[in-house]
Amino acid sequence: MSIDLNTLKSLGLTEPQAAARKRNELGQEDFLKLMVTQLTSQNPLKPQDGAEFVNQLAQFSTVTGIQQLQSSFADFAASAGKEQALMAANLVGRSALIASDKAILAANGKIEGELNVPAQADQVYVRIMDKNGNSIRTLEFGPQTEGPLSFEWDGKLDDELHFADPGLYKLKAEAVLGGRTTALETQIVAPVESVTMSGSKGMEVQFGGLGRYTLSDIRAVL
């Protein structure tokens, strides 16, 4: 059994001679040359099974298709990254709702945020703690239905007479669900200062006084 390589070329089954490849890569033409050599050198008394030949071609076609698909996905990812960067740049100067257990209390300002109550709750509360981990204010919201719950802290301490100093504070939210206390994610309103590209984490957003967060930490743009 003999196959003319020119015939295969006329059918578009080989790659152009000018296609650049690394020396350690096996291209279509190399593969077909090896296969033709295999067929012409086979024992005429024990020729290669036709089904096996077709299977080898199918396997090579599959590998080639995967390589082309990987290349397409790489191009798509690069394009998506550029669009993501442009969208993130538009956040600068605006405020966003981010998943964070920290918040900044500005002078004569307040901390605003939101919780997501997963089910009917007997009690929901948010504790405000100073840099030493001491609880200085507890916001109680009583029974709540499932859904979002907005909150704010004006800086007043538990005695309702004094105010906390401006600075960074930690928040801890919990809900009593069916008699069990469950931790809730705190989402804080914060201003976007800048957007940067990080090699390992991708796009990162710098929030005033809170540090950098990824785009996945943003729950809403306000």
Buried (B, 14 or more C-beta within 10 A) or exposed (E): EEEEBEEBBEEEBBBEEEEEEEEEEEBBBEBBBEBBEEBEEEEEEEEBEEEEBEEBEEEBEEEBEEEEEEEEEEEEEEEEEEEBBEEBEEBEEEBBBBBBBBBBBEEEEEBBBBBBBEEEBBBBBBBBBBEEEEEBBEBEBEEBEEEEBEBEBEBBEEEEEEEBEBEEBBBBBBBBBEEEEBEBEBBBBBBBBBBEEEEEEBBBBBBEBBEBBBBEBBBEEE
